[in-house]
Amino acid sequence: MSSHLLSRPLLLRHLPSLSFPLSNNRFRPRRLSSSAAVRPPATPEPVVSVAVSADDRYGKKQIISVTPQIYEYILSNVREPPILRELREETSSLRGSQMQVSPDQAQLLAMLVQILGARRCIEVGVYTGYSSLAVALVLPDSGILVACERDARCLEIAKKYYERAGVSHKVDVKHCLAVDALNSLIQKGEAGSYDYAFIDAEKRMYHEYFELLLKLVRIGGVIVVDNVLWHGNVSDPLVSDPRTVSIRNFNKKLFEDKRINISMAIPLFSLLIALAMKYDKKSGDTMSTFPQPSGFAENGSALI
């Protein structure tokens, strides 16, 4: 995470090898020269960066930046099923492969679905199907995932892997604009019947997607929104391209929306996921229709 990824000013601290000789009652940092009589360690320690809020009222809490070494460690602790690995590797050679969610992110999404005990899910923006396949794998056999994607070539790859993984019966593919698909579900009387939704599509459409999904998700359901930091650009007032401005405005609306409970405390490399839980505005209830977690019921397989 870079120093500008949080909403408040940050201090970025690096920890290189420094000596601090005392001179004229002042500490003057000086890098150790190559001729210094200090034996270097057998394995050089990596430079670590931590971000600290400039506001002392946050208690000087340090947030570790994700370096390549740390990220490799995170990835080495992901339980990625072989079928997901194969899809990831095939996608890596395609144009736009950076749009695919990472294995650690997909594992988190699958865990959220299991914690919710979700049976009815929606994904807006499928690409080649990595995140939707991760979710479908943990859904019970009676579960359903509505997968909305407008790119036919990407959908063909996704459907191939749904079939290979044996989850095609759980995935309702919608090859059309997501807005049309979501409106169709509402018109069919499916409002308030979904447990979980994930948005990872056109950034300037986030607000419209969210409003439609809020109608479709039940009280106690969760809407997950990807890319809400947009590589940190949202916190930089000098960045004003249409996508950044759109996401910045969307984040502000989420914060002010009294229909939901929100969390933006899940950093994932240069991204951040926002979680929005729908609740009953009159009673403040998020649990009235909350099911018992199904976990691994009905052959739902685990990624956690």
Buried (B, 14 or more C-beta within 10 A) or exposed (E): BBBBBBEEEBEEEEEEEEEEEEEEEEEEEEEEEEEEEEEEEEEEEEEBBBBBBEEEEEEEEBBEBBEEEBBEEBEEEBEBBEBBEEBBEBBEEBEEEEBBBBBBBBBBBBBBBBEBBBBBBBBBBBBBBBBBBBBBBBBBEBBBBBBBBBBEEBBEBBBBBBEEBBBBEBBBBBBEBBBEBBEEBBEEEBBBBBBBBBBBBBBBBBBEBBEBBBBBBBBBBBBBBBBBBBBBBBBEEEBEEEBBBBBBBBBEEBEEBEEBBBEBEBBBBBBBBBBBBBBBEEEEEBEEBBEEEBBEBEEBBBBE
